[in-house]
Amino acid sequence: MTTIELIGGILLLITCVLSVLLCLMQDKNVDQNMTSAITGASNDSFYGKNTGRTKEAMLMKMTRVLLGIFFVVTLLVNILPVYIDF
């Protein structure tokens, strides 16, 4: 196992655990499902209008960033050892 694979594995483990924790920290939006679409329920609230400033929006952004990093590191760990010999 090369150094790049070891570092990549550690990064994968860290990003995976952090993304799972961030997903678990997010609240469930019960009003945003098919039932609310059929019944015409409205999700217009202060938190719905200010989606970029709430705790939920920040958690969602951090989750997206971590999953993007997870995707890139996964590709690098699988592609780099093929082209680089250590």
N, CA, C and O atoms as a Maestro MAE file, in Angstrom:
{
 s_m_m2io_version
 :::
 2.0.0
}

f_m_ct {
 s_m_title
 :::
 protein
 m_atom[344] {
  # First column is atom index #
  i_m_mmod_type
  r_m_x_coord
  r_m_y_coord
  r_m_z_coord
  i_m_residue_number
  s_m_chain_name
  s_m_pdb_residue_name
  s_m_pdb_atom_name
  i_m_atomic_number
  :::
  1 25 0.855 -1.172 0.000 1 A "MET " " N  " 7
  2 3 0.000 0.000 0.000 1 A "MET " " CA " 6
  3 2 0.899 1.233 0.000 1 A "MET " " C  " 6
  4 15 1.784 1.382 0.843 1 A "MET " " O  " 8
  5 25 0.649 2.100 -0.958 2 A "THR " " N  " 7
  6 3 1.475 3.287 -1.088 2 A "THR " " CA " 6
  7 2 1.003 4.390 -0.144 2 A "THR " " C  " 6
  8 15 -0.059 4.306 0.473 2 A "THR " " O  " 8
  9 25 1.822 5.409 -0.061 3 A "THR " " N  " 7
  10 3 1.500 6.533 0.812 3 A "THR " " CA " 6
  11 2 0.253 7.263 0.338 3 A "THR " " C  " 6
  12 15 -0.569 7.683 1.152 3 A "THR " " O  " 8
  13 25 0.107 7.417 -0.980 4 A "ILE " " N  " 7
  14 3 -1.068 8.109 -1.532 4 A "ILE " " CA " 6
  15 2 -2.347 7.336 -1.209 4 A "ILE " " C  " 6
  16 15 -3.370 7.931 -0.872 4 A "ILE " " O  " 8
  17 25 -2.283 6.014 -1.315 5 A "GLU " " N  " 7
  18 3 -3.458 5.207 -0.991 5 A "GLU " " CA " 6
  19 2 -3.803 5.294 0.495 5 A "GLU " " C  " 6
  20 15 -4.978 5.312 0.862 5 A "GLU " " O  " 8
  21 25 -2.785 5.349 1.342 6 A "LEU " " N  " 7
  22 3 -3.014 5.445 2.774 6 A "LEU " " CA " 6
  23 2 -3.631 6.795 3.140 6 A "LEU " " C  " 6
  24 15 -4.600 6.850 3.897 6 A "LEU " " O  " 8
  25 25 -3.078 7.871 2.611 7 A "ILE " " N  " 7
  26 3 -3.629 9.207 2.866 7 A "ILE " " CA " 6
  27 2 -5.039 9.316 2.291 7 A "ILE " " C  " 6
  28 15 -5.932 9.870 2.933 7 A "ILE " " O  " 8
  29 25 -5.240 8.790 1.086 8 A "GLY " " N  " 7
  30 3 -6.573 8.810 0.475 8 A "GLY " " CA " 6
  31 2 -7.583 8.025 1.288 8 A "GLY " " C  " 6
  32 15 -8.727 8.453 1.437 8 A "GLY " " O  " 8
  33 25 -7.174 6.880 1.815 9 A "GLY " " N  " 7
  34 3 -8.074 6.082 2.650 9 A "GLY " " CA " 6
  35 2 -8.466 6.799 3.921 9 A "GLY " " C  " 6
  36 15 -9.619 6.739 4.349 9 A "GLY " " O  " 8
  37 25 -7.501 7.479 4.528 10 A "ILE " " N  " 7
  38 3 -7.801 8.242 5.742 10 A "ILE " " CA " 6
  39 2 -8.758 9.388 5.423 10 A "ILE " " C  " 6
  40 15 -9.704 9.634 6.172 10 A "ILE " " O  " 8
  41 25 -8.513 10.097 4.301 11 A "LEU " " N  " 7
  42 3 -9.418 11.181 3.896 11 A "LEU " " CA " 6
  43 2 -10.818 10.657 3.594 11 A "LEU " " C  " 6
  44 15 -11.812 11.295 3.940 11 A "LEU " " O  " 8
  45 25 -10.893 9.503 2.951 12 A "LEU " " N  " 7
  46 3 -12.208 8.902 2.670 12 A "LEU " " CA " 6
  47 2 -12.950 8.575 3.958 12 A "LEU " " C  " 6
  48 15 -14.149 8.825 4.073 12 A "LEU " " O  " 8
  49 25 -12.241 8.022 4.911 13 A "LEU " " N  " 7
  50 3 -12.868 7.665 6.173 13 A "LEU " " CA " 6
  51 2 -13.369 8.903 6.913 13 A "LEU " " C  " 6
  52 15 -14.483 8.908 7.438 13 A "LEU " " O  " 8
  53 25 -12.557 9.939 6.954 14 A "ILE " " N  " 7
  54 3 -12.944 11.164 7.653 14 A "ILE " " CA " 6
  55 2 -14.142 11.826 6.977 14 A "ILE " " C  " 6
  56 15 -15.098 12.209 7.651 14 A "ILE " " O  " 8
  57 25 -14.099 11.965 5.644 15 A "THR " " N  " 7
  58 3 -15.211 12.618 4.949 15 A "THR " " CA " 6
  59 2 -16.488 11.795 5.044 15 A "THR " " C  " 6
  60 15 -17.581 12.354 5.132 15 A "THR " " O  " 8
  61 25 -16.360 10.483 5.028 16 A "CYS " " N  " 7
  62 3 -17.536 9.625 5.138 16 A "CYS " " CA " 6
  63 2 -18.195 9.772 6.505 16 A "CYS " " C  " 6
  64 15 -19.414 9.922 6.591 16 A "CYS " " O  " 8
  65 25 -17.409 9.731 7.561 17 A "VAL " " N  " 7
  66 3 -17.964 9.845 8.912 17 A "VAL " " CA " 6
  67 2 -18.574 11.234 9.123 17 A "VAL " " C  " 6
  68 15 -19.661 11.353 9.688 17 A "VAL " " O  " 8
  69 25 -17.875 12.289 8.669 18 A "LEU " " N  " 7
  70 3 -18.407 13.640 8.829 18 A "LEU " " CA " 6
  71 2 -19.692 13.845 8.031 18 A "LEU " " C  " 6
  72 15 -20.615 14.499 8.516 18 A "LEU " " O  " 8
  73 25 -19.768 13.302 6.826 19 A "SER " " N  " 7
  74 3 -20.985 13.479 6.033 19 A "SER " " CA " 6
  75 2 -22.162 12.727 6.656 19 A "SER " " C  " 6
  76 15 -23.291 13.214 6.611 19 A "SER " " O  " 8
  77 25 -21.920 11.563 7.229 20 A "VAL " " N  " 7
  78 3 -22.994 10.834 7.911 20 A "VAL " " CA " 6
  79 2 -23.470 11.623 9.127 20 A "VAL " " C  " 6
  80 15 -24.673 11.730 9.366 20 A "VAL " " O  " 8
  81 25 -22.533 12.176 9.894 21 A "LEU " " N  " 7
  82 3 -22.915 12.969 11.064 21 A "LEU " " CA " 6
  83 2 -23.696 14.221 10.657 21 A "LEU " " C  " 6
  84 15 -24.671 14.583 11.315 21 A "LEU " " O  " 8
  85 25 -23.272 14.881 9.577 22 A "LEU " " N  " 7
  86 3 -24.002 16.060 9.118 22 A "LEU " " CA " 6
  87 2 -25.399 15.700 8.637 22 A "LEU " " C  " 6
  88 15 -26.345 16.451 8.875 22 A "LEU " " O  " 8
  89 25 -25.541 14.573 7.971 23 A "CYS " " N  " 7
  90 3 -26.879 14.147 7.529 23 A "CYS " " CA " 6
  91 2 -27.782 13.837 8.721 23 A "CYS " " C  " 6
  92 15 -28.980 14.120 8.690 23 A "CYS " " O  " 8
  93 25 -27.210 13.262 9.759 24 A "LEU " " N  " 7
  94 3 -28.007 12.950 10.943 24 A "LEU " " CA " 6
  95 2 -28.380 14.199 11.726 24 A "LEU " " C  " 6
  96 15 -29.399 14.203 12.417 24 A "LEU " " O  " 8
  97 25 -27.578 15.268 11.636 25 A "MET " " N  " 7
  98 3 -27.863 16.502 12.358 25 A "MET " " CA " 6
  99 2 -28.976 17.317 11.713 25 A "MET " " C  " 6
  100 15 -29.569 18.176 12.365 25 A "MET " " O  " 8
  101 25 -29.269 17.057 10.435 26 A "GLN " " N  " 7
  102 3 -30.276 17.842 9.738 26 A "GLN " " CA " 6
  103 2 -31.674 17.446 10.192 26 A "GLN " " C  " 6
  104 15 -31.949 16.280 10.476 26 A "GLN " " O  " 8
  105 25 -32.554 18.450 10.255 27 A "ASP " " N  " 7
  106 3 -33.945 18.193 10.616 27 A "ASP " " CA " 6
  107 2 -34.693 17.627 9.424 27 A "ASP " " C  " 6
  108 15 -34.354 17.882 8.268 27 A "ASP " " O  " 8
  109 25 -35.713 16.858 9.736 28 A "LYS " " N  " 7
  110 3 -36.554 16.312 8.679 28 A "LYS " " CA " 6
  111 2 -37.644 17.320 8.364 28 A "LYS " " C  " 6
  112 15 -38.337 17.794 9.264 28 A "LYS " " O  " 8
  113 25 -37.796 17.646 7.095 29 A "ASN " " N  " 7
  114 3 -38.855 18.564 6.670 29 A "ASN " " CA " 6
  115 2 -40.079 17.743 6.312 29 A "ASN " " C  " 6
  116 15 -40.172 17.197 5.213 29 A "ASN " " O  " 8
  117 25 -41.015 17.657 7.242 30 A "VAL " " N  " 7
  118 3 -42.205 16.843 7.045 30 A "VAL " " CA " 6
  119 2 -43.143 17.485 6.033 30 A "VAL " " C  " 6
  120 15 -43.852 16.776 5.318 30 A "VAL " " O  " 8
  121 25 -43.162 18.808 5.957 31 A "ASP " " N  " 7
  122 3 -44.102 19.504 5.079 31 A "ASP " " CA " 6
  123 2 -43.702 19.468 3.608 31 A "ASP " " C  " 6
  124 15 -44.492 19.871 2.755 31 A "ASP " " O  " 8
  125 25 -42.522 19.006 3.292 32 A "GLN " " N  " 7
  126 3 -42.073 19.015 1.902 32 A "GLN " " CA " 6
  127 2 -42.136 17.610 1.321 32 A "GLN " " C  " 6
  128 15 -41.104 17.021 1.000 32 A "GLN " " O  " 8
  129 25 -43.320 17.082 1.187 33 A "ASN " " N  " 7
  130 3 -43.502 15.769 0.598 33 A "ASN " " CA " 6
  131 2 -44.692 15.813 -0.358 33 A "ASN " " C  " 6
  132 15 -45.249 16.882 -0.608 33 A "ASN " " O  " 8
  133 25 -45.072 14.686 -0.879 34 A "MET " " N  " 7
  134 3 -46.157 14.631 -1.857 34 A "MET " " CA " 6
  135 2 -47.505 15.023 -1.236 34 A "MET " " C  " 6
  136 15 -48.350 15.599 -1.921 34 A "MET " " O  " 8
  137 25 -47.712 14.725 0.021 35 A "THR " " N  " 7
  138 3 -48.971 15.086 0.665 35 A "THR " " CA " 6
  139 2 -49.155 16.594 0.702 35 A "THR " " C  " 6
  140 15 -50.257 17.091 0.472 35 A "THR " " O  " 8
  141 25 -48.083 17.325 0.989 36 A "SER " " N  " 7
  142 3 -48.200 18.781 1.016 36 A "SER " " CA " 6
  143 2 -48.392 19.333 -0.392 36 A "SER " " C  " 6
  144 15 -49.028 20.373 -0.562 36 A "SER " " O  " 8
  145 25 -47.859 18.663 -1.392 37 A "ALA " " N  " 7
  146 3 -48.067 19.111 -2.769 37 A "ALA " " CA " 6
  147 2 -49.521 18.893 -3.202 37 A "ALA " " C  " 6
  148 15 -50.090 19.727 -3.906 37 A "ALA " " O  " 8
  149 25 -50.109 17.793 -2.788 38 A "ILE " " N  " 7
  150 3 -51.493 17.491 -3.168 38 A "ILE " " CA " 6
  151 2 -52.475 18.377 -2.407 38 A "ILE " " C  " 6
  152 15 -53.443 18.876 -2.980 38 A "ILE " " O  " 8
  153 25 -52.221 18.570 -1.114 39 A "THR " " N  " 7
  154 3 -53.151 19.347 -0.302 39 A "THR " " CA " 6
  155 2 -52.945 20.848 -0.422 39 A "THR " " C  " 6
  156 15 -53.781 21.622 0.043 39 A "THR " " O  " 8
  157 25 -51.856 21.268 -1.033 40 A "GLY " " N  " 7
  158 3 -51.603 22.689 -1.212 40 A "GLY " " CA " 6
  159 2 -51.020 23.363 0.001 40 A "GLY " " C  " 6
  160 15 -51.175 24.571 0.178 40 A "GLY " " O  " 8
  161 25 -50.355 22.602 0.838 41 A "ALA " " N  " 7
  162 3 -49.730 23.182 2.024 41 A "ALA " " CA " 6
  163 2 -48.614 24.129 1.596 41 A "ALA " " C  " 6
  164 15 -47.906 23.878 0.621 41 A "ALA " " O  " 8
  165 25 -48.479 25.181 2.314 42 A "SER " " N  " 7
  166 3 -47.484 26.194 1.969 42 A "SER " " CA " 6
  167 2 -46.281 26.086 2.884 42 A "SER " " C  " 6
  168 15 -46.419 25.875 4.088 42 A "SER " " O  " 8
  169 25 -45.105 26.231 2.305 43 A "ASN " " N  " 7
  170 3 -43.874 26.203 3.076 43 A "ASN " " CA " 6
  171 2 -43.259 27.591 3.172 43 A "ASN " " C  " 6
  172 15 -42.056 27.720 3.400 43 A "ASN " " O  " 8
  173 25 -44.070 28.629 2.999 44 A "ASP " " N  " 7
  174 3 -43.562 29.993 3.067 44 A "ASP " " CA " 6
  175 2 -43.454 30.416 4.522 44 A "ASP " " C  " 6
  176 15 -44.446 30.777 5.155 44 A "ASP " " O  " 8
  177 25 -42.271 30.368 5.027 45 A "SER " " N  " 7
  178 3 -42.012 30.826 6.384 45 A "SER " " CA " 6
  179 2 -40.727 31.638 6.363 45 A "SER " " C  " 6
  180 15 -40.089 31.784 5.320 45 A "SER " " O  " 8
  181 25 -40.363 32.150 7.490 46 A "PHE " " N  " 7
  182 3 -39.120 32.910 7.577 46 A "PHE " " CA " 6
  183 2 -37.935 32.042 7.195 46 A "PHE " " C  " 6
  184 15 -37.039 32.481 6.476 46 A "PHE " " O  " 8
  185 25 -37.935 30.814 7.677 47 A "TYR " " N  " 7
  186 3 -36.820 29.921 7.392 47 A "TYR " " CA " 6
  187 2 -36.827 29.463 5.937 47 A "TYR " " C  " 6
  188 15 -35.764 29.207 5.372 47 A "TYR " " O  " 8
  189 25 -37.985 29.356 5.328 48 A "GLY " " N  " 7
  190 3 -38.053 28.977 3.931 48 A "GLY " " CA " 6
  191 2 -37.573 30.076 3.006 48 A "GLY " " C  " 6
  192 15 -37.005 29.802 1.949 48 A "GLY " " O  " 8
  193 25 -37.801 31.324 3.401 49 A "LYS " " N  " 7
  194 3 -37.385 32.443 2.558 49 A "LYS " " CA " 6
  195 2 -35.907 32.762 2.719 49 A "LYS " " C  " 6
  196 15 -35.274 33.218 1.767 49 A "LYS " " O  " 8
  197 25 -35.346 32.537 3.888 50 A "ASN " " N  " 7
  198 3 -33.940 32.825 4.151 50 A "ASN " " CA " 6
  199 2 -33.142 31.524 4.194 50 A "ASN " " C  " 6
  200 15 -32.530 31.198 5.211 50 A "ASN " " O  " 8
  201 25 -33.152 30.796 3.101 51 A "THR " " N  " 7
  202 3 -32.546 29.467 3.099 51 A "THR " " CA " 6
  203 2 -31.032 29.500 3.184 51 A "THR " " C  " 6
  204 15 -30.431 28.499 3.574 51 A "THR " " O  " 8
  205 25 -30.396 30.593 2.839 52 A "GLY " " N  " 7
  206 3 -28.946 30.631 2.874 52 A "GLY " " CA " 6
  207 2 -28.371 30.976 4.226 52 A "GLY " " C  " 6
  208 15 -27.159 30.866 4.416 52 A "GLY " " O  " 8
  209 25 -29.197 31.392 5.179 53 A "ARG " " N  " 7
  210 3 -28.686 31.891 6.455 53 A "ARG " " CA " 6
  211 2 -29.018 31.020 7.651 53 A "ARG " " C  " 6
  212 15 -28.526 31.275 8.750 53 A "ARG " " O  " 8
  213 25 -29.823 30.020 7.469 54 A "THR " " N  " 7
  214 3 -30.239 29.206 8.600 54 A "THR " " CA " 6
  215 2 -29.228 28.101 8.873 54 A "THR " " C  " 6
  216 15 -28.339 27.829 8.066 54 A "THR " " O  " 8
  217 25 -29.389 27.476 10.025 55 A "LYS " " N  " 7
  218 3 -28.520 26.363 10.399 55 A "LYS " " CA " 6
  219 2 -28.698 25.197 9.429 55 A "LYS " " C  " 6
  220 15 -27.735 24.524 9.060 55 A "LYS " " O  " 8
  221 25 -29.940 24.973 9.026 56 A "GLU " " N  " 7
  222 3 -30.218 23.881 8.093 56 A "GLU " " CA " 6
  223 2 -29.528 24.093 6.752 56 A "GLU " " C  " 6
  224 15 -28.986 23.154 6.170 56 A "GLU " " O  " 8
  225 25 -29.551 25.335 6.265 57 A "ALA " " N  " 7
  226 3 -28.911 25.622 4.985 57 A "ALA " " CA " 6
  227 2 -27.403 25.441 5.076 57 A "ALA " " C  " 6
  228 15 -26.777 24.938 4.143 57 A "ALA " " O  " 8
  229 25 -26.823 25.846 6.192 58 A "MET " " N  " 7
  230 3 -25.383 25.668 6.366 58 A "MET " " CA " 6
  231 2 -25.015 24.193 6.449 58 A "MET " " C  " 6
  232 15 -23.998 23.773 5.896 58 A "MET " " O  " 8
  233 25 -25.838 23.404 7.139 59 A "LEU " " N  " 7
  234 3 -25.583 21.965 7.215 59 A "LEU " " CA " 6
  235 2 -25.689 21.313 5.847 59 A "LEU " " C  " 6
  236 15 -24.909 20.422 5.510 59 A "LEU " " O  " 8
  237 25 -26.668 21.768 5.054 60 A "MET " " N  " 7
  238 3 -26.842 21.209 3.724 60 A "MET " " CA " 6
  239 2 -25.658 21.555 2.821 60 A "MET " " C  " 6
  240 15 -25.193 20.714 2.051 60 A "MET " " O  " 8
  241 25 -25.171 22.802 2.917 61 A "LYS " " N  " 7
  242 3 -24.015 23.211 2.116 61 A "LYS " " CA " 6
  243 2 -22.769 22.431 2.515 61 A "LYS " " C  " 6
  244 15 -22.009 21.984 1.656 61 A "LYS " " O  " 8
  245 25 -22.559 22.268 3.817 62 A "MET " " N  " 7
  246 3 -21.391 21.525 4.280 62 A "MET " " CA " 6
  247 2 -21.472 20.061 3.851 62 A "MET " " C  " 6
  248 15 -20.452 19.453 3.525 62 A "MET " " O  " 8
  249 25 -22.671 19.497 3.849 63 A "THR " " N  " 7
  250 3 -22.853 18.116 3.404 63 A "THR " " CA " 6
  251 2 -22.523 17.982 1.927 63 A "THR " " C  " 6
  252 15 -21.866 17.023 1.521 63 A "THR " " O  " 8
  253 25 -22.972 18.932 1.123 64 A "ARG " " N  " 7
  254 3 -22.665 18.893 -0.310 64 A "ARG " " CA " 6
  255 2 -21.171 19.005 -0.570 64 A "ARG " " C  " 6
  256 15 -20.630 18.298 -1.421 64 A "ARG " " O  " 8
  257 25 -20.504 19.888 0.159 65 A "VAL " " N  " 7
  258 3 -19.062 20.056 -0.013 65 A "VAL " " CA " 6
  259 2 -18.319 18.789 0.389 65 A "VAL " " C  " 6
  260 15 -17.426 18.338 -0.329 65 A "VAL " " O  " 8
  261 25 -18.680 18.212 1.531 66 A "LEU " " N  " 7
  262 3 -18.021 16.990 1.978 66 A "LEU " " CA " 6
  263 2 -18.247 15.830 1.015 66 A "LEU " " C  " 6
  264 15 -17.331 15.047 0.763 66 A "LEU " " O  " 8
  265 25 -19.446 15.715 0.480 67 A "LEU " " N  " 7
  266 3 -19.702 14.633 -0.470 67 A "LEU " " CA " 6
  267 2 -18.979 14.871 -1.792 67 A "LEU " " C  " 6
  268 15 -18.586 13.912 -2.458 67 A "LEU " " O  " 8
  269 25 -18.798 16.124 -2.181 68 A "GLY " " N  " 7
  270 3 -17.979 16.437 -3.351 68 A "GLY " " CA " 6
  271 2 -16.528 16.055 -3.139 68 A "GLY " " C  " 6
  272 15 -15.890 15.492 -4.028 68 A "GLY " " O  " 8
  273 25 -16.005 16.367 -1.948 69 A "ILE " " N  " 7
  274 3 -14.634 15.973 -1.609 69 A "ILE " " CA " 6
  275 2 -14.509 14.455 -1.583 69 A "ILE " " C  " 6
  276 15 -13.520 13.900 -2.062 69 A "ILE " " O  " 8
  277 25 -15.510 13.788 -1.025 70 A "PHE " " N  " 7
  278 3 -15.515 12.317 -0.995 70 A "PHE " " CA " 6
  279 2 -15.453 11.737 -2.403 70 A "PHE " " C  " 6
  280 15 -14.707 10.791 -2.657 70 A "PHE " " O  " 8
  281 25 -16.234 12.301 -3.312 71 A "PHE " " N  " 7
  282 3 -16.255 11.829 -4.697 71 A "PHE " " CA " 6
  283 2 -14.897 12.024 -5.370 71 A "PHE " " C  " 6
  284 15 -14.399 11.113 -6.032 71 A "PHE " " O  " 8
  285 25 -14.299 13.195 -5.207 72 A "VAL " " N  " 7
  286 3 -13.010 13.497 -5.846 72 A "VAL " " CA " 6
  287 2 -11.900 12.623 -5.267 72 A "VAL " " C  " 6
  288 15 -11.078 12.095 -6.017 72 A "VAL " " O  " 8
  289 25 -11.865 12.464 -3.951 73 A "VAL " " N  " 7
  290 3 -10.825 11.643 -3.329 73 A "VAL " " CA " 6
  291 2 -10.982 10.184 -3.745 73 A "VAL " " C  " 6
  292 15 -9.983 9.496 -3.956 73 A "VAL " " O  " 8
  293 25 -12.203 9.708 -3.864 74 A "THR " " N  " 7
  294 3 -12.432 8.337 -4.318 74 A "THR " " CA " 6
  295 2 -11.880 8.128 -5.718 74 A "THR " " C  " 6
  296 15 -11.241 7.112 -5.991 74 A "THR " " O  " 8
  297 25 -12.123 9.082 -6.605 75 A "LEU " " N  " 7
  298 3 -11.580 8.979 -7.957 75 A "LEU " " CA " 6
  299 2 -10.052 9.023 -7.946 75 A "LEU " " C  " 6
  300 15 -9.404 8.245 -8.646 75 A "LEU " " O  " 8
  301 25 -9.479 9.921 -7.162 76 A "LEU " " N  " 7
  302 3 -8.025 10.041 -7.113 76 A "LEU " " CA " 6
  303 2 -7.362 8.787 -6.551 76 A "LEU " " C  " 6
  304 15 -6.326 8.354 -7.054 76 A "LEU " " O  " 8
  305 25 -7.954 8.207 -5.515 77 A "VAL " " N  " 7
  306 3 -7.376 7.007 -4.919 77 A "VAL " " CA " 6
  307 2 -7.390 5.849 -5.914 77 A "VAL " " C  " 6
  308 15 -6.484 5.015 -5.908 77 A "VAL " " O  " 8
  309 25 -8.396 5.794 -6.755 78 A "ASN " " N  " 7
  310 3 -8.489 4.703 -7.716 78 A "ASN " " CA " 6
  311 2 -7.717 4.958 -9.005 78 A "ASN " " C  " 6
  312 15 -7.311 4.002 -9.665 78 A "ASN " " O  " 8
  313 25 -7.502 6.207 -9.383 79 A "ILE " " N  " 7
  314 3 -6.848 6.516 -10.662 79 A "ILE " " CA " 6
  315 2 -5.346 6.742 -10.507 79 A "ILE " " C  " 6
  316 15 -4.567 6.264 -11.332 79 A "ILE " " O  " 8
  317 25 -4.926 7.455 -9.473 80 A "LEU " " N  " 7
  318 3 -3.512 7.807 -9.330 80 A "LEU " " CA " 6
  319 2 -2.564 6.608 -9.250 80 A "LEU " " C  " 6
  320 15 -1.522 6.642 -9.905 80 A "LEU " " O  " 8
  321 25 -2.858 5.565 -8.496 81 A "PRO " " N  " 7
  322 3 -1.909 4.440 -8.442 81 A "PRO " " CA " 6
  323 2 -1.686 3.750 -9.784 81 A "PRO " " C  " 6
  324 15 -0.657 3.101 -9.972 81 A "PRO " " O  " 8
  325 25 -2.609 3.875 -10.705 82 A "VAL " " N  " 7
  326 3 -2.442 3.267 -12.019 82 A "VAL " " CA " 6
  327 2 -1.358 3.990 -12.819 82 A "VAL " " C  " 6
  328 15 -0.582 3.356 -13.534 82 A "VAL " " O  " 8
  329 25 -1.307 5.324 -12.695 83 A "TYR " " N  " 7
  330 3 -0.382 6.117 -13.493 83 A "TYR " " CA " 6
  331 2 0.914 6.464 -12.776 83 A "TYR " " C  " 6
  332 15 1.894 6.824 -13.429 83 A "TYR " " O  " 8
  333 25 0.945 6.366 -11.462 84 A "ILE " " N  " 7
  334 3 2.135 6.727 -10.701 84 A "ILE " " CA " 6
  335 2 2.629 5.498 -9.952 84 A "ILE " " C  " 6
  336 15 1.887 4.902 -9.172 84 A "ILE " " O  " 8
  337 25 3.872 5.124 -10.186 85 A "ASP " " N  " 7
  338 3 4.481 4.008 -9.451 85 A "ASP " " CA " 6
  339 2 5.385 4.547 -8.355 85 A "ASP " " C  " 6
  340 15 6.239 5.399 -8.598 85 A "ASP " " O  " 8
  341 25 5.185 4.041 -7.151 86 A "PHE " " N  " 7
  342 3 6.041 4.428 -6.034 86 A "PHE " " CA " 6
  343 2 6.824 3.246 -5.568 86 A "PHE " " C  " 6
  344 15 7.611 3.359 -4.629 86 A "PHE " " O  " 8
  :::
 }
 m_bond[343] {
  # First column is bond index #
  i_m_from
  i_m_to
  i_m_order
  :::
  1 1 2 1
  2 2 3 1
  3 3 4 2
  4 3 5 1
  5 5 6 1
  6 6 7 1
  7 7 8 2
  8 7 9 1
  9 9 10 1
  10 10 11 1
  11 11 12 2
  12 11 13 1
  13 13 14 1
  14 14 15 1
  15 15 16 2
  16 15 17 1
  17 17 18 1
  18 18 19 1
  19 19 20 2
  20 19 21 1
  21 21 22 1
  22 22 23 1
  23 23 24 2
  24 23 25 1
  25 25 26 1
  26 26 27 1
  27 27 28 2
  28 27 29 1
  29 29 30 1
  30 30 31 1
  31 31 32 2
  32 31 33 1
  33 33 34 1
  34 34 35 1
  35 35 36 2
  36 35 37 1
  37 37 38 1
  38 38 39 1
  39 39 40 2
  40 39 41 1
  41 41 42 1
  42 42 43 1
  43 43 44 2
  44 43 45 1
  45 45 46 1
  46 46 47 1
  47 47 48 2
  48 47 49 1
  49 49 50 1
  50 50 51 1
  51 51 52 2
  52 51 53 1
  53 53 54 1
  54 54 55 1
  55 55 56 2
  56 55 57 1
  57 57 58 1
  58 58 59 1
  59 59 60 2
  60 59 61 1
  61 61 62 1
  62 62 63 1
  63 63 64 2
  64 63 65 1
  65 65 66 1
  66 66 67 1
  67 67 68 2
  68 67 69 1
  69 69 70 1
  70 70 71 1
  71 71 72 2
  72 71 73 1
  73 73 74 1
  74 74 75 1
  75 75 76 2
  76 75 77 1
  77 77 78 1
  78 78 79 1
  79 79 80 2
  80 79 81 1
  81 81 82 1
  82 82 83 1
  83 83 84 2
  84 83 85 1
  85 85 86 1
  86 86 87 1
  87 87 88 2
  88 87 89 1
  89 89 90 1
  90 90 91 1
  91 91 92 2
  92 91 93 1
  93 93 94 1
  94 94 95 1
  95 95 96 2
  96 95 97 1
  97 97 98 1
  98 98 99 1
  99 99 100 2
  100 99 101 1
  101 101 102 1
  102 102 103 1
  103 103 104 2
  104 103 105 1
  105 105 106 1
  106 106 107 1
  107 107 108 2
  108 107 109 1
  109 109 110 1
  110 110 111 1
  111 111 112 2
  112 111 113 1
  113 113 114 1
  114 114 115 1
  115 115 116 2
  116 115 117 1
  117 117 118 1
  118 118 119 1
  119 119 120 2
  120 119 121 1
  121 121 122 1
  122 122 123 1
  123 123 124 2
  124 123 125 1
  125 125 126 1
  126 126 127 1
  127 127 128 2
  128 127 129 1
  129 129 130 1
  130 130 131 1
  131 131 132 2
  132 131 133 1
  133 133 134 1
  134 134 135 1
  135 135 136 2
  136 135 137 1
  137 137 138 1
  138 138 139 1
  139 139 140 2
  140 139 141 1
  141 141 142 1
  142 142 143 1
  143 143 144 2
  144 143 145 1
  145 145 146 1
  146 146 147 1
  147 147 148 2
  148 147 149 1
  149 149 150 1
  150 150 151 1
  151 151 152 2
  152 151 153 1
  153 153 154 1
  154 154 155 1
  155 155 156 2
  156 155 157 1
  157 157 158 1
  158 158 159 1
  159 159 160 2
  160 159 161 1
  161 161 162 1
  162 162 163 1
  163 163 164 2
  164 163 165 1
  165 165 166 1
  166 166 167 1
  167 167 168 2
  168 167 169 1
  169 169 170 1
  170 170 171 1
  171 171 172 2
  172 171 173 1
  173 173 174 1
  174 174 175 1
  175 175 176 2
  176 175 177 1
  177 177 178 1
  178 178 179 1
  179 179 180 2
  180 179 181 1
  181 181 182 1
  182 182 183 1
  183 183 184 2
  184 183 185 1
  185 185 186 1
  186 186 187 1
  187 187 188 2
  188 187 189 1
  189 189 190 1
  190 190 191 1
  191 191 192 2
  192 191 193 1
  193 193 194 1
  194 194 195 1
  195 195 196 2
  196 195 197 1
  197 197 198 1
  198 198 199 1
  199 199 200 2
  200 199 201 1
  201 201 202 1
  202 202 203 1
  203 203 204 2
  204 203 205 1
  205 205 206 1
  206 206 207 1
  207 207 208 2
  208 207 209 1
  209 209 210 1
  210 210 211 1
  211 211 212 2
  212 211 213 1
  213 213 214 1
  214 214 215 1
  215 215 216 2
  216 215 217 1
  217 217 218 1
  218 218 219 1
  219 219 220 2
  220 219 221 1
  221 221 222 1
  222 222 223 1
  223 223 224 2
  224 223 225 1
  225 225 226 1
  226 226 227 1
  227 227 228 2
  228 227 229 1
  229 229 230 1
  230 230 231 1
  231 231 232 2
  232 231 233 1
  233 233 234 1
  234 234 235 1
  235 235 236 2
  236 235 237 1
  237 237 238 1
  238 238 239 1
  239 239 240 2
  240 239 241 1
  241 241 242 1
  242 242 243 1
  243 243 244 2
  244 243 245 1
  245 245 246 1
  246 246 247 1
  247 247 248 2
  248 247 249 1
  249 249 250 1
  250 250 251 1
  251 251 252 2
  252 251 253 1
  253 253 254 1
  254 254 255 1
  255 255 256 2
  256 255 257 1
  257 257 258 1
  258 258 259 1
  259 259 260 2
  260 259 261 1
  261 261 262 1
  262 262 263 1
  263 263 264 2
  264 263 265 1
  265 265 266 1
  266 266 267 1
  267 267 268 2
  268 267 269 1
  269 269 270 1
  270 270 271 1
  271 271 272 2
  272 271 273 1
  273 273 274 1
  274 274 275 1
  275 275 276 2
  276 275 277 1
  277 277 278 1
  278 278 279 1
  279 279 280 2
  280 279 281 1
  281 281 282 1
  282 282 283 1
  283 283 284 2
  284 283 285 1
  285 285 286 1
  286 286 287 1
  287 287 288 2
  288 287 289 1
  289 289 290 1
  290 290 291 1
  291 291 292 2
  292 291 293 1
  293 293 294 1
  294 294 295 1
  295 295 296 2
  296 295 297 1
  297 297 298 1
  298 298 299 1
  299 299 300 2
  300 299 301 1
  301 301 302 1
  302 302 303 1
  303 303 304 2
  304 303 305 1
  305 305 306 1
  306 306 307 1
  307 307 308 2
  308 307 309 1
  309 309 310 1
  310 310 311 1
  311 311 312 2
  312 311 313 1
  313 313 314 1
  314 314 315 1
  315 315 316 2
  316 315 317 1
  317 317 318 1
  318 318 319 1
  319 319 320 2
  320 319 321 1
  321 321 322 1
  322 322 323 1
  323 323 324 2
  324 323 325 1
  325 325 326 1
  326 326 327 1
  327 327 328 2
  328 327 329 1
  329 329 330 1
  330 330 331 1
  331 331 332 2
  332 331 333 1
  333 333 334 1
  334 334 335 1
  335 335 336 2
  336 335 337 1
  337 337 338 1
  338 338 339 1
  339 339 340 2
  340 339 341 1
  341 341 342 1
  342 342 343 1
  343 343 344 2
  :::
 }
}
